[in-house]
Amino acid sequence: MADQFAAALSKQSRILYTKPSITELETRYAADAAANGWGERCYDYINRFEAAFRDHLGVSHAIATSSCTGALHMGMAALDIGPGDEVIMADTNWIASAAPITHLGATPVFVDIRPDSWCIDPDLVEAAVTPRTKAILAVHLYGNLCDMDRLLAIGERHGIPVIEDAAEAIGSEYFDRRAGSMGRFGAFSFHGTKTVTTGEGGMFVTNDPSLYERVLTLSNHGRSRRQRKQFWPDEVGFKYKMSNIQAALGCAQMDRVADLIGRKRQIFHYYRDRLRDLPGVRMNPEPSNIVNGAWMPTVVFDESTGVSREKLAAAFSADNIDARVFFYPLSGLAMFDAVPGNRHAWSIPERAINLPSYHDMTQEEQDRVIAVVRQVLLDN
């Protein structure tokens, strides 16, 4: 019996949870950058990528960076966030959202998420504001969108900037405004898992000209573009620049951005339409006036189903399918103080899983994933 199972498994091809969409266009641009993008042309693709992303988002300024974490770090530094300050953020996030806060000597204040969007709860943000609060970090988890109108209103009421971590939300829209374009600044990721990729990389965006100039200086080892002395930094800055070759990949991806986003949404809708009848199973929300960029389709099982993260992971593994666990609560990690009162942030990851989602995924592969989800619920 075991041999039969192993034989059957070997016939099933591996389904990865994600991979980038790379075509001849990306390889052609990258080859051109590698062959010709030096000397006077060393910034050609970087400038072009920043302009394309700026235009796509509808913002005034964009700076290509080596990572989303770097974009957040520089943006927070430019807002003078430092020791003794607090930044309010959701407990459910990857550590990359919290790391820049701690690097600057400030303290992340973790509040609970909403059970529907899995994003930060504005009511708890309001309650967490203190005289030490220096910013609110709105992370658009898995392409889901934070309640930006309420967060921006809280920020305005208390004189606190709202920062958007839109690492996972390219393609998401909030009342016709693109994710990342609404806060004091936004940050994006182009990691190899993302809808738009440069392998590694990020983008800082803002509509604030003074903040842009400050981050531009910080991004180049503290050298202001107005400084006429060669190799003369005006302050100690950072080295979070993107390479021209990476930007070439990004230019090709931006040439295809509508198709890349559209395909991710198509995959998400296929999952949602075929799982919506399952009792006690929810997926990424997409309420009216919201467009979910659908970076990472996710299923969350109600507590009443008894389905656990471990059962889900085992079932997918048995069918040779990669699946990612839902982010653990940051306050559950050893380097932070536990906040078990953040009930949803601690509970939801125990009964959720991210579903495979990549651009050239076939309908047959999606059907295999759907079958596993259905079988887990049936067997429980």
CORRABEL-V936894 format. One record per residue. N is the residue number from 1. RES is the residue in one small letter. SS is DSSP state (H for helix, E for strand, - for the rest). PSI is psi in whole degrees, -180 to 180 (NA if undefined). D_LAST is the distance of its C-alpha to the last C-alpha in Angstrom with 2 decimals. Layout:
BEGIN
n: [N	N]
res: [RES	RES]
ss: [SS	SS]
psi: [PSI	PSI]
d_last: [D_LAST	D_LAST]
END
This chain:
BEGIN
n: [1	2	3	4	5	6	7	8	9	10	11	12	13	14	15	16	17	18	19	20	21	22	23	24	25	26	27	28	29	30	31	32	33	34	35	36	37	38	39	40	41	42	43	44	45	46	47	48	49	50	51	52	53	54	55	56	57	58	59	60	61	62	63	64	65	66	67	68	69	70	71	72	73	74	75	76	77	78	79	80	81	82	83	84	85	86	87	88	89	90	91	92	93	94	95	96	97	98	99	100	101	102	103	104	105	106	107	108	109	110	111	112	113	114	115	116	117	118	119	120	121	122	123	124	125	126	127	128	129	130	131	132	133	134	135	136	137	138	139	140	141	142	143	144	145	146	147	148	149	150	151	152	153	154	155	156	157	158	159	160	161	162	163	164	165	166	167	168	169	170	171	172	173	174	175	176	177	178	179	180	181	182	183	184	185	186	187	188	189	190	191	192	193	194	195	196	197	198	199	200	201	202	203	204	205	206	207	208	209	210	211	212	213	214	215	216	217	218	219	220	221	222	223	224	225	226	227	228	229	230	231	232	233	234	235	236	237	238	239	240	241	242	243	244	245	246	247	248	249	250	251	252	253	254	255	256	257	258	259	260	261	262	263	264	265	266	267	268	269	270	271	272	273	274	275	276	277	278	279	280	281	282	283	284	285	286	287	288	289	290	291	292	293	294	295	296	297	298	299	300	301	302	303	304	305	306	307	308	309	310	311	312	313	314	315	316	317	318	319	320	321	322	323	324	325	326	327	328	329	330	331	332	333	334	335	336	337	338	339	340	341	342	343	344	345	346	347	348	349	350	351	352	353	354	355	356	357	358	359	360	361	362	363	364	365	366	367	368	369	370	371	372	373	374	375	376	377	378	379	380]
res: [m	a	d	q	f	a	a	a	l	s	k	q	s	r	i	l	y	t	k	p	s	i	t	e	l	e	t	r	y	a	a	d	a	a	a	n	g	w	g	e	r	c	y	d	y	i	n	r	f	e	a	a	f	r	d	h	l	g	v	s	h	a	i	a	t	s	s	c	t	g	a	l	h	m	g	m	a	a	l	d	i	g	p	g	d	e	v	i	m	a	d	t	n	w	i	a	s	a	a	p	i	t	h	l	g	a	t	p	v	f	v	d	i	r	p	d	s	w	c	i	d	p	d	l	v	e	a	a	v	t	p	r	t	k	a	i	l	a	v	h	l	y	g	n	l	c	d	m	d	r	l	l	a	i	g	e	r	h	g	i	p	v	i	e	d	a	a	e	a	i	g	s	e	y	f	d	r	r	a	g	s	m	g	r	f	g	a	f	s	f	h	g	t	k	t	v	t	t	g	e	g	g	m	f	v	t	n	d	p	s	l	y	e	r	v	l	t	l	s	n	h	g	r	s	r	r	q	r	k	q	f	w	p	d	e	v	g	f	k	y	k	m	s	n	i	q	a	a	l	g	c	a	q	m	d	r	v	a	d	l	i	g	r	k	r	q	i	f	h	y	y	r	d	r	l	r	d	l	p	g	v	r	m	n	p	e	p	s	n	i	v	n	g	a	w	m	p	t	v	v	f	d	e	s	t	g	v	s	r	e	k	l	a	a	a	f	s	a	d	n	i	d	a	r	v	f	f	y	p	l	s	g	l	a	m	f	d	a	v	p	g	n	r	h	a	w	s	i	p	e	r	a	i	n	l	p	s	y	h	d	m	t	q	e	e	q	d	r	v	i	a	v	v	r	q	v	l	l	d	n]
ss: [-	H	H	H	H	H	H	H	H	H	H	-	-	-	E	-	-	-	-	-	-	-	-	H	H	H	H	H	H	H	H	H	H	H	H	H	-	-	H	H	H	-	-	H	H	H	H	H	H	H	H	H	H	H	H	H	H	-	-	-	E	E	E	E	E	-	-	H	H	H	H	H	H	H	H	H	H	H	-	-	-	-	-	-	-	E	E	E	E	E	-	E	-	-	-	H	H	H	H	H	H	H	H	-	-	-	E	E	E	E	E	-	E	-	-	-	-	-	-	E	-	H	H	H	H	H	H	H	-	-	-	-	E	E	E	E	E	E	E	-	H	H	H	-	-	-	-	H	H	H	H	H	H	H	H	H	H	H	-	-	E	E	E	E	E	-	-	-	-	-	-	-	E	E	-	-	E	E	-	-	-	-	-	-	E	E	E	E	E	-	E	-	-	-	-	-	-	-	E	-	-	E	E	E	E	E	-	-	H	H	H	H	H	H	H	H	H	H	-	E	-	-	-	-	-	-	-	-	-	-	-	-	-	-	-	-	-	-	E	-	E	-	-	H	H	H	H	H	H	H	H	H	H	H	H	-	H	H	H	H	H	H	H	H	H	H	H	H	H	H	H	H	H	H	H	-	-	-	-	-	E	E	E	-	-	-	-	-	-	E	E	-	-	-	-	-	-	E	E	E	E	-	H	H	H	-	-	-	H	H	H	H	H	H	H	H	H	H	-	-	E	-	-	E	E	-	-	-	E	H	H	H	-	-	-	-	-	-	-	-	-	-	H	H	H	H	H	H	H	H	H	E	E	E	-	-	-	-	-	-	-	-	H	H	H	H	H	H	H	H	H	H	H	H	H	H	H	H	H	-]
psi: [-43	-39	-39	-40	-44	-39	-42	-40	-38	-24	-21	119	152	132	114	154	-26	157	156	164	104	125	-176	-30	-46	-45	-33	-45	-44	-39	-39	-42	-39	-37	-35	-9	58	171	-128	-16	13	-14	5	-52	-32	-48	-41	-41	-45	-42	-42	-42	-40	-44	-40	-41	-23	35	170	-31	145	139	119	137	172	-15	164	-37	-43	-40	-43	-43	-50	-41	-43	-39	-39	-24	5	33	129	-163	135	-15	161	144	122	133	165	146	-25	103	165	153	-20	-26	-31	-27	-46	-33	-47	-35	-32	0	4	178	123	131	111	125	167	166	164	144	-16	-45	-17	15	171	139	114	-34	-40	-28	-50	-44	-24	-7	131	174	-17	-6	123	-18	161	126	113	109	121	90	127	21	-12	153	138	161	84	-36	-44	-42	-42	-36	-40	-45	-43	-41	-35	1	38	130	146	125	137	117	97	28	-36	14	21	133	-15	143	140	105	52	10	131	143	137	-12	-1	-30	-174	-39	162	157	139	156	142	34	160	-16	-11	165	-43	128	150	19	-69	153	169	-177	132	131	148	159	3	110	-37	-38	-39	-48	-40	-46	-36	-41	-47	-34	-14	50	26	14	116	144	-10	-9	125	-16	135	139	44	94	146	-16	172	118	-148	168	81	39	152	147	158	-35	-42	-44	-31	-43	-43	-37	-43	-40	-39	-29	-25	10	-38	-41	-38	-45	-44	-39	-40	-39	-35	-43	-44	-46	-33	-45	-52	-43	-29	-1	-5	-21	-7	124	135	17	128	151	-179	133	154	74	172	146	12	137	120	121	-12	42	-44	93	135	142	134	126	138	152	-32	-20	-24	5	134	162	-41	-41	-40	-48	-41	-41	-42	-41	-39	-26	16	42	130	139	141	142	152	145	134	156	133	-34	-3	-6	154	-29	-5	159	137	140	70	-15	-13	76	-47	-39	-31	-29	-46	-44	-22	-9	39	161	143	135	149	141	105	158	-37	21	136	162	-36	-41	-41	-39	-35	-43	-46	-40	-39	-45	-45	-41	-38	-45	-39	-40	-17	NA]
d_last: [22.97	22.68	25.72	24.34	21.23	23.65	25.91	23.32	22.27	25.94	26.42	23.96	25.99	24.85	23.71	25.06	23.71	27.28	30.90	34.13	36.06	39.44	42.09	45.75	46.70	45.11	46.69	50.03	50.13	49.10	51.74	54.35	53.50	53.72	57.01	58.71	56.97	59.31	62.41	63.07	59.91	57.54	56.03	56.10	52.41	51.43	53.61	52.35	48.67	49.27	51.12	48.48	45.71	47.94	48.68	45.06	44.07	47.25	48.30	51.72	51.05	48.77	49.00	47.14	45.76	44.24	40.89	39.27	39.46	43.20	43.59	41.94	44.07	47.30	46.57	45.80	48.89	50.95	49.84	51.21	47.95	48.69	48.82	48.24	46.47	42.92	40.62	37.76	34.55	30.81	28.86	26.34	28.38	29.33	32.13	34.65	34.93	35.89	38.00	41.11	41.23	41.39	43.79	46.16	46.04	44.27	41.17	37.89	36.74	32.97	31.72	28.30	26.82	26.14	22.52	23.34	25.42	24.36	28.13	30.62	31.09	34.78	35.08	34.29	36.64	39.45	38.87	38.90	42.27	45.03	48.56	47.18	44.72	45.99	43.30	39.94	37.66	35.48	32.87	31.39	27.93	26.48	29.10	28.16	31.32	32.47	34.36	37.65	39.99	38.99	39.03	42.41	43.75	42.76	44.39	47.53	47.76	47.72	49.49	46.55	45.68	42.23	41.13	38.62	36.43	35.64	34.66	31.53	32.99	35.69	35.55	34.14	36.53	37.01	39.35	41.15	41.46	39.86	37.65	39.91	43.04	42.87	43.14	46.13	44.84	41.80	40.41	38.60	37.09	37.84	35.77	34.76	31.26	32.70	33.53	37.20	38.07	41.13	39.28	39.72	41.39	41.34	43.42	45.00	45.92	47.91	50.37	52.36	55.42	56.31	52.81	52.85	56.17	55.00	51.87	53.98	56.32	53.60	51.97	55.20	55.92	57.50	60.10	60.96	61.78	64.98	66.09	68.97	69.27	67.51	64.89	65.38	62.20	62.60	59.78	57.10	54.33	51.36	50.80	47.81	49.37	47.82	49.65	51.37	49.39	46.06	47.47	48.47	44.85	44.12	46.95	45.56	42.09	43.74	45.63	42.25	40.38	39.89	38.33	36.14	34.76	34.55	32.50	29.95	29.66	29.37	26.39	24.74	25.49	24.10	20.69	20.94	22.19	19.41	16.51	18.20	16.76	13.11	12.61	12.18	13.03	16.59	18.97	22.48	24.67	27.92	29.82	33.24	36.01	33.60	33.12	30.23	31.43	27.84	28.34	24.70	22.00	19.05	15.64	14.66	11.45	12.41	11.95	10.67	7.29	6.74	6.48	9.49	12.45	12.34	9.04	10.57	13.91	13.07	11.59	14.72	16.97	16.05	17.21	20.28	19.58	20.80	18.94	20.33	18.82	19.78	23.05	23.05	25.29	28.84	29.68	27.20	29.41	32.14	35.02	34.29	34.16	30.73	30.07	26.86	27.98	26.84	23.54	22.05	23.31	21.64	18.29	17.53	17.79	15.02	12.43	14.42	15.78	19.04	19.09	21.94	25.00	28.50	31.40	31.68	28.00	27.88	25.99	24.61	23.24	21.66	20.09	18.54	17.05	15.82	14.24	12.21	11.02	10.19	8.45	6.13	5.37	5.60	3.77	0.00]
END
